[in-house]
Amino acid sequence: MNSFPLKFPYLLSMFMVFILLFVGCSTPNLPPVSGQLLLDDKPISTDKTKTAIINFHPDSSKGNTAKSIAVASVSETGQYTLNFSGKPGIPEGWYKVTVNYSEPTNPKDPYSTPKQLISGKYSSKDSTPLSVEVKANAPPSNYELKVTK
């Protein structure tokens, strides 16, 4: 009697386990990134009208080949935490950081054109002076961001 039909399910299941392990091992290291956004050395405040958004753009000029940006909303006390693909943290490497801090031009209409509350240089990855290296075990102070009006 041929034993191949009995071995085939076993070999197939072993192959599937190998594939799952291989795919699971390819997840990048995602160090946690959280910090505080400061305007003129004071925490930025957000509320129902003022909003602040931070974007970390991979800096290819410094070797970061990540394909996605990481985005965080800033809390009422200026705190932010980044996520990557729904998981806390972002891949290690250098990032150019953009910040948009705005409020509506018409306070009675939250959908009116936003008015920037900080210098426009922070809103473009080509002009922002903010650059951060994300690395494992970095102290929280590494991710403190300072902007000016």
GUFI-344430 format. One line per 2 residues: number of its first residue (from 1); their letters; for each residue y, x, z of C-alpha. Coordinates in nm, 4 decimals. Each point is the difference from the previous one (the first is absolute). Layout:
BEGIN
NUM = a = Y,X,Z; ...
***
This chain:
BEGIN
1 = mn = 0.0000,0.0000,0.0000; 0.3493,0.1281,-0.0889
3 = sf = 0.2275,0.0640,0.3013; 0.3245,0.0205,-0.2055
5 = pl = 0.0997,-0.3678,0.0511; -0.0236,0.0506,0.3777
7 = kf = 0.2121,0.3171,-0.0047; 0.2726,-0.1374,-0.2295
9 = py = 0.1745,-0.2231,0.2630; -0.0100,0.2899,0.2482
11 = ll = 0.1531,0.2422,-0.2533; 0.2615,-0.2555,-0.1006
13 = sm = 0.1031,-0.0625,0.3614; 0.0226,0.3760,0.0682
15 = fm = 0.2179,0.0413,-0.3094; 0.2345,-0.2790,0.1203
17 = vf = 0.0318,0.1593,0.3461; 0.0868,0.3323,-0.1648
19 = il = 0.2677,-0.1651,-0.2167; 0.1564,-0.1801,0.2983
21 = lf = 0.0112,0.3203,0.2024; 0.1503,0.1926,-0.2898
23 = vg = 0.2711,-0.2612,-0.0616; 0.0748,-0.0283,0.3725
25 = cs = 0.0539,0.3751,0.0272; 0.2667,-0.0004,-0.2704
27 = tp = 0.2583,-0.1817,0.2171; 0.3051,0.2263,0.0471
29 = nl = 0.1129,0.1123,0.3427; 0.2669,-0.2486,0.1142
31 = pp = 0.2047,0.1459,0.2852; 0.2058,-0.2641,0.1835
33 = vs = 0.3670,-0.0078,-0.0960; 0.2498,-0.1821,0.2148
35 = gq = 0.3451,0.0866,0.1170; 0.3539,-0.1178,0.0438
37 = ll = 0.2805,-0.0471,-0.2504; 0.3373,0.1152,0.1298
39 = ld = 0.3466,-0.0737,-0.1365; 0.2551,0.2527,0.1268
41 = dk = -0.2500,0.1028,0.2739; -0.0476,-0.3582,0.1261
43 = pi = -0.3011,-0.2226,-0.0764; 0.0617,-0.2304,-0.2948
45 = st = 0.0009,-0.3620,0.1042; -0.1475,-0.2738,-0.2136
47 = dk = 0.0194,-0.3752,0.0511; -0.0179,-0.3214,-0.2025
49 = tk = 0.2630,0.1277,-0.2441; -0.0243,0.3821,0.0123
51 = ta = -0.3190,0.1490,-0.1413; -0.1220,0.3572,-0.0404
53 = ii = -0.2872,0.1160,-0.2193; -0.1405,0.3550,-0.0153
55 = nf = -0.2008,0.1343,-0.2959; -0.1976,0.3260,0.0009
57 = hp = -0.0306,0.1246,-0.3620; -0.2572,0.2761,-0.0681
59 = ds = 0.1903,0.3209,-0.0849; -0.1847,0.1494,-0.2967
61 = sk = 0.2379,0.2997,-0.0044; -0.1595,0.1007,0.3326
63 = gn = -0.3580,-0.0692,-0.1078; -0.0481,-0.3597,0.1171
65 = ta = -0.2047,-0.1722,-0.2711; -0.0400,-0.3370,0.1762
67 = ks = 0.0499,-0.2913,-0.2393; 0.1505,-0.2584,0.2388
69 = ia = 0.3058,-0.0269,0.2166; -0.0160,-0.1117,0.3621
71 = va = 0.2399,-0.2669,0.1250; 0.1112,-0.1023,0.3480
73 = sv = 0.2382,-0.2579,0.1393; 0.2249,0.1126,0.2813
75 = se = -0.0056,-0.1941,0.3279; 0.2982,-0.1196,0.2044
77 = tg = -0.0077,0.3298,0.1914; -0.0231,0.2265,-0.3043
79 = qy = -0.3767,0.0611,0.0269; -0.2297,0.0139,-0.3032
81 = tl = -0.3716,0.0569,-0.0712; -0.1448,0.0799,-0.3430
83 = nf = -0.3228,-0.1336,-0.1497; -0.1919,0.1084,-0.3082
85 = sg = -0.2306,-0.2417,-0.1831; -0.0042,-0.2287,0.3043
87 = kp = -0.0950,0.2782,0.2436; 0.2251,0.1692,0.2570
89 = gi = 0.1313,0.3402,-0.1055; 0.0565,0.1624,-0.3384
91 = pe = -0.1577,0.2976,-0.1808; 0.1155,0.3459,0.1022
93 = gw = 0.2638,0.1744,-0.2106; 0.3716,0.0119,-0.0726
95 = yk = 0.2001,-0.3184,-0.0586; 0.3538,-0.0828,-0.1092
97 = vt = 0.1251,-0.2806,0.2214; 0.2286,-0.2800,-0.1157
99 = vn = 0.1719,-0.2466,0.2297; 0.1640,-0.3325,-0.0789
101 = ys = 0.2037,-0.1516,0.2815; 0.1881,-0.3113,-0.1043
103 = ep = 0.1357,-0.3418,0.0817; 0.0989,-0.2902,-0.2274
105 = tn = 0.3562,0.0101,-0.1343; 0.0327,-0.3654,0.1014
107 = pk = -0.1247,-0.0439,0.3601; -0.0545,-0.3744,-0.0609
109 = dp = -0.2271,0.0683,-0.2986; -0.2892,0.2364,0.0832
111 = ys = -0.0856,0.0197,-0.3728; 0.3423,0.1273,-0.1054
113 = tp = 0.0299,0.3494,-0.1448; -0.0881,0.2596,0.2653
115 = kq = 0.2691,0.2383,0.1223; -0.1194,0.3518,0.0913
117 = li = 0.0945,0.1083,0.3524; -0.0772,0.3699,-0.0538
119 = sg = 0.0809,0.2569,-0.2663; -0.1529,-0.0816,-0.3388
121 = ky = -0.1519,0.3492,-0.0234; -0.2850,-0.1179,0.2265
123 = ss = -0.1096,-0.2800,-0.2354; -0.1263,0.2195,-0.2864
125 = kd = -0.2834,0.2514,0.0121; 0.2022,0.2211,-0.2375
127 = st = 0.2997,0.0231,0.2346; -0.1401,-0.0419,0.3502
129 = pl = 0.0343,0.3048,0.2241; -0.2877,-0.1285,0.2175
131 = sv = -0.3277,0.1866,-0.0408; -0.2967,-0.0095,0.2382
133 = ev = -0.3333,0.1789,0.0196; -0.2785,-0.2240,0.1300
135 = ka = -0.2736,0.1934,0.1739; -0.2725,-0.0613,0.2535
137 = na = 0.1024,0.0305,0.3666; 0.3734,0.0149,-0.0755
139 = pp = 0.2268,-0.0904,0.2926; 0.1778,-0.3377,-0.0281
141 = sn = 0.3354,0.1791,-0.0286; -0.1111,0.1205,-0.3471
143 = ye = 0.0591,-0.3510,-0.1301; 0.3425,-0.0708,0.1493
145 = lk = 0.2321,-0.0779,-0.2920; 0.3779,0.0398,0.0161
147 = vt = 0.2402,-0.1691,-0.2416; 0.3791,-0.0327,-0.0184
149 = k = 0.2469,-0.2558,-0.1327
***
